Amino acid sequence: MTYRLIGAELSPYSVKVRSYLRYKNLPHVWINRGPASQEEFQKYAKLPLIPLLITPEGQGMQDSTPIIEALEEKYPHPSIHPSDPVAAFVSALVEEFGDEWCNKPMFHYRWRREVDAQSGAERIVAGSMPDLTGEARAQAVAQVKARMVPRLSFVGSSDATAELIENSFRRILAVLETHLVSRPYLFGARPAFGDFGLFAQLYECSTDPTPGAIMRETAPNTLAWISRMLDPRAEGEFESWDSLKATLTPLLKGEVASVFLPWTRANAAAVAAGEPTFSVQLPDGPFSQETQKYHARSLAALQKKYAEAARNPAVPAALAEAGVSLD
């Protein structure tokens, strides 16, 4: 009973699912997305997106968060959810933050500067079309850049927002450096849901020239955590929120409450109003981008999780202390 995962090394969501499969020790085959896998991809994929997980029963699954959630129901041990209710919800919140906000610095750094765009395009071609050489390979690299660079607008990356995105990236690294001094994973001695969402975006950053250099200079603890998350293991138990909050709360206050939630709420409001673009004032300045329907659905799913978690009064109390509001 083997899973088949069609993805790409430069796709954070593919790497995220692969890390989860490795942690659960689920038999699986990693298949590079490209011409060689196109027939199988078309057979099972409903959307032209990776990752695509093909189950042993012949079902195609896409979208990394629902994939992991479905597999977690089927294979609950070892759990990726802390028993502490506050830590469990914060983990889900960090997973959402990783997927939806941290994709911005990942995509921004990869395609805004020529040195990073060239590196990314070359690696995409090498992974998907390894047999190409010479002029054909150079043309394929140029085509990838021509396709990807204009998509910077999809994540709101522009000359006006570049500094804001890069400041957020550096602040995230600074918080993680302190938090990971004394623990191998974000929520203790084993990976949680939040680890999978956040690590995958930062792993991609670590492979690109510009953000990778920043991380090597300033974030050794984060890089060590990323390395562990490529093939994670349970090294002990989850910690309680009381033992985590001193060093994890700065991420919630500084990035989730102040940056991510205002942005995702503004996007959802614009989607509901039928607006093609939106702008929101963040601590570092205004942030504008095209509206994204998926982000709005993702926020609604997060709010549903919060409504369930908030039945335990400890959850809203802890979030209020961290400055986070999801009501």
MARZADO-333869 format. One record per residue (C-alpha): residue number from 1; residue in one letter; z, x, y. Coordinates in steps of 0.02 Angstrom, whole numbers. Layout:
<pts>
- NUM	a	Z	X	Y
...
</pts>
This chain:
<pts>
- 1	m	0	0	0
- 2	t	-66	106	143
- 3	y	-89	63	327
- 4	r	-242	126	419
- 5	l	-218	170	602
- 6	i	-375	191	706
- 7	g	-329	278	867
- 8	a	-346	435	970
- 9	e	-233	580	1011
- 10	l	-262	549	1196
- 11	s	-211	366	1181
- 12	p	-24	347	1215
- 13	y	-17	179	1128
- 14	s	-98	252	972
- 15	v	25	396	969
- 16	k	167	273	995
- 17	v	122	172	840
- 18	r	93	330	738
- 19	s	266	393	785
- 20	y	341	229	727
- 21	l	248	234	561
- 22	r	310	410	534
- 23	y	489	362	575
- 24	k	485	217	452
- 25	n	402	329	323
- 26	l	266	199	298
- 27	p	114	264	204
- 28	h	-29	272	328
- 29	v	-193	358	367
- 30	w	-233	416	544
- 31	i	-417	387	587
- 32	n	-497	451	746
- 33	r	-586	318	846
- 34	g	-769	365	857
- 35	p	-941	338	781
- 36	a	-877	379	607
- 37	s	-748	239	613
- 38	q	-852	114	713
- 39	e	-899	3	566
- 40	e	-720	-18	508
- 41	f	-661	-42	687
- 42	q	-786	-181	720
- 43	k	-738	-268	559
- 44	y	-555	-288	606
- 45	a	-540	-272	796
- 46	k	-539	-425	907
- 47	l	-541	-320	1066
- 48	p	-623	-151	1105
- 49	l	-452	-70	1119
- 50	i	-349	54	1021
- 51	p	-240	69	925
- 52	l	-302	-41	784
- 53	l	-183	-53	636
- 54	i	-260	-118	476
- 55	t	-126	-182	358
- 56	p	-131	-163	169
- 57	e	-167	-350	164
- 58	g	-325	-325	269
- 59	q	-260	-390	435
- 60	g	-309	-305	596
- 61	m	-171	-287	727
- 62	q	-190	-226	906
- 63	d	-69	-198	1051
- 64	s	67	-72	1013
- 65	t	220	-175	1059
- 66	p	180	-327	949
- 67	i	128	-207	810
- 68	i	298	-122	811
- 69	e	391	-286	829
- 70	a	300	-360	679
- 71	l	329	-206	573
- 72	e	512	-200	623
- 73	e	537	-376	555
- 74	k	458	-323	391
- 75	y	543	-153	381
- 76	p	710	-171	473
- 77	h	788	-11	407
- 78	p	818	109	488
- 79	s	829	-7	637
- 80	i	759	43	806
- 81	h	879	-76	893
- 82	p	1056	-21	937
- 83	s	1195	-137	881
- 84	d	1272	-131	1055
- 85	p	1191	-282	1142
- 86	v	1177	-197	1311
- 87	a	1100	-39	1239
- 88	a	981	-147	1136
- 89	f	914	-239	1288
- 90	v	906	-84	1396
- 91	s	803	-5	1256
- 92	a	681	-152	1263
- 93	l	676	-135	1453
- 94	v	639	51	1443
- 95	e	501	16	1316
- 96	e	420	-104	1438
- 97	f	443	18	1582
- 98	g	361	156	1480
- 99	d	213	50	1428
- 100	e	178	-32	1595
- 101	w	234	86	1733
- 102	c	231	259	1654
- 103	n	51	231	1604
- 104	k	14	253	1790
- 105	p	65	437	1807
- 106	m	-14	471	1637
- 107	f	-182	399	1688
- 108	h	-169	462	1867
- 109	y	-138	643	1818
- 110	r	-270	640	1682
- 111	w	-415	582	1789
- 112	r	-379	615	1974
- 113	r	-401	805	1975
- 114	e	-556	890	1907
- 115	v	-459	1015	1800
- 116	d	-368	875	1710
- 117	a	-520	762	1697
- 118	q	-622	902	1620
- 119	s	-484	941	1496
- 120	g	-460	759	1449
- 121	a	-645	724	1429
- 122	e	-671	880	1322
- 123	r	-529	831	1206
- 124	i	-590	651	1192
- 125	v	-762	711	1141
- 126	a	-690	838	1020
- 127	g	-586	703	935
- 128	s	-715	565	928
- 129	m	-877	664	908
- 130	p	-827	831	831
- 131	d	-1001	875	773
- 132	l	-1077	881	947
- 133	t	-1117	1053	1016
- 134	g	-1203	1132	1165
- 135	e	-1294	1022	1288
- 136	a	-1260	862	1190
- 137	r	-1074	896	1197
- 138	a	-1080	937	1383
- 139	q	-1173	775	1417
- 140	a	-1044	676	1317
- 141	v	-903	756	1417
- 142	a	-990	710	1580
- 143	q	-1014	532	1519
- 144	v	-829	514	1477
- 145	k	-779	574	1651
- 146	a	-906	458	1731
- 147	r	-831	313	1634
- 148	m	-647	353	1656
- 149	v	-627	418	1834
- 150	p	-681	254	1916
- 151	r	-547	166	1812
- 152	l	-410	248	1915
- 153	s	-411	91	2020
- 154	f	-353	-9	1869
- 155	v	-184	78	1875
- 156	g	-176	83	2064
- 157	s	-210	269	2079
- 158	s	-289	312	2247
- 159	d	-272	437	2387
- 160	a	-147	319	2466
- 161	t	-37	300	2311
- 162	a	-54	474	2234
- 163	e	107	542	2310
- 164	l	204	386	2262
- 165	i	149	398	2080
- 166	e	184	584	2070
- 167	n	356	565	2151
- 168	s	401	434	2022
- 169	f	347	550	1882
- 170	r	457	691	1947
- 171	r	606	576	1967
- 172	i	588	513	1790
- 173	l	586	690	1724
- 174	a	741	735	1826
- 175	v	839	589	1753
- 176	l	784	626	1575
- 177	e	829	810	1592
- 178	t	1010	764	1626
- 179	h	1018	622	1502
- 180	l	946	724	1358
- 181	v	1061	873	1378
- 182	s	1183	808	1248
- 183	r	1081	693	1136
- 184	p	918	707	1038
- 185	y	853	533	1082
- 186	l	873	413	1227
- 187	f	1002	302	1144
- 188	g	1092	427	1035
- 189	a	1053	519	875
- 190	r	906	412	818
- 191	p	753	340	905
- 192	a	760	167	982
- 193	f	624	48	1039
- 194	g	633	125	1213
- 195	d	601	300	1147
- 196	f	434	249	1073
- 197	g	371	167	1232
- 198	l	424	302	1354
- 199	f	391	457	1250
- 200	a	208	416	1216
- 201	q	158	414	1399
- 202	l	252	575	1436
- 203	y	181	658	1281
- 204	e	8	629	1351
- 205	c	62	703	1518
- 206	s	127	856	1428
- 207	t	-46	889	1354
- 208	d	-137	887	1522
- 209	p	-147	1041	1633
- 210	t	-64	980	1793
- 211	p	79	871	1730
- 212	g	102	985	1580
- 213	a	135	1131	1696
- 214	i	262	1028	1793
- 215	m	351	982	1632
- 216	r	355	1160	1567
- 217	e	431	1217	1731
- 218	t	557	1078	1757
- 219	a	586	976	1598
- 220	p	627	1078	1441
- 221	n	745	946	1372
- 222	t	613	812	1394
- 223	l	483	919	1307
- 224	a	603	948	1161
- 225	w	631	759	1147
- 226	i	443	729	1150
- 227	s	421	855	1010
- 228	r	553	764	906
- 229	m	470	597	940
- 230	l	306	655	866
- 231	d	393	646	696
- 232	p	562	566	731
- 233	r	711	565	614
- 234	a	879	479	611
- 235	e	1002	619	646
- 236	g	1153	506	669
- 237	e	1198	341	749
- 238	f	1158	251	910
- 239	e	1281	269	1053
- 240	s	1367	127	1144
- 241	w	1312	80	1319
- 242	d	1476	146	1386
- 243	s	1430	321	1328
- 244	l	1250	307	1388
- 245	k	1264	225	1557
- 246	a	1321	373	1662
- 247	t	1156	465	1639
- 248	l	1038	321	1596
- 249	t	1087	207	1741
- 250	p	996	320	1866
- 251	l	833	279	1776
- 252	l	871	93	1789
- 253	k	922	101	1973
- 254	g	796	228	2035
- 255	e	639	176	1941
- 256	v	658	13	1845
- 257	a	747	-90	1978
- 258	s	671	-8	2132
- 259	v	493	27	2076
- 260	f	441	-53	1913
- 261	l	513	-228	1931
- 262	p	454	-256	2110
- 263	w	281	-198	2058
- 264	t	269	-305	1902
- 265	r	336	-459	1993
- 266	a	208	-437	2132
- 267	n	70	-422	2003
- 268	a	128	-579	1913
- 269	a	135	-676	2076
- 270	a	-41	-620	2121
- 271	v	-105	-668	1949
- 272	a	-25	-841	1966
- 273	a	-105	-861	2137
- 274	g	-275	-807	2074
- 275	e	-282	-656	2188
- 276	p	-394	-510	2134
- 277	t	-282	-378	2212
- 278	f	-104	-362	2273
- 279	s	7	-247	2374
- 280	v	194	-220	2362
- 281	q	313	-116	2467
- 282	l	403	12	2359
- 283	p	532	142	2415
- 284	d	400	276	2438
- 285	g	278	162	2527
- 286	p	151	23	2493
- 287	f	68	12	2324
- 288	s	-94	-83	2300
- 289	q	-202	-115	2148
- 290	e	-308	-242	2057
- 291	t	-211	-382	1973
- 292	q	-185	-364	1786
- 293	k	-162	-520	1680
- 294	y	-91	-422	1534
- 295	h	51	-355	1640
- 296	a	96	-532	1691
- 297	r	104	-588	1510
- 298	s	206	-434	1467
- 299	l	332	-473	1605
- 300	a	348	-651	1540
- 301	a	386	-583	1366
- 302	l	517	-466	1438
- 303	q	599	-609	1533
- 304	k	604	-710	1372
- 305	k	693	-565	1285
- 306	y	815	-557	1429
- 307	a	853	-743	1421
- 308	e	901	-721	1239
- 309	a	1000	-562	1268
- 310	a	1091	-636	1418
- 311	r	1181	-759	1306
- 312	n	1300	-614	1286
- 313	p	1383	-600	1457
- 314	a	1399	-412	1439
- 315	v	1210	-394	1460
- 316	p	1187	-473	1633
- 317	a	1349	-391	1691
- 318	a	1289	-218	1642
- 319	l	1117	-246	1718
- 320	a	1194	-308	1880
- 321	e	1298	-150	1887
- 322	a	1137	-50	1869
- 323	g	1051	-151	2004
- 324	v	930	-235	1883
- 325	s	888	-420	1900
- 326	l	777	-514	1779
- 327	d	827	-692	1824
</pts>
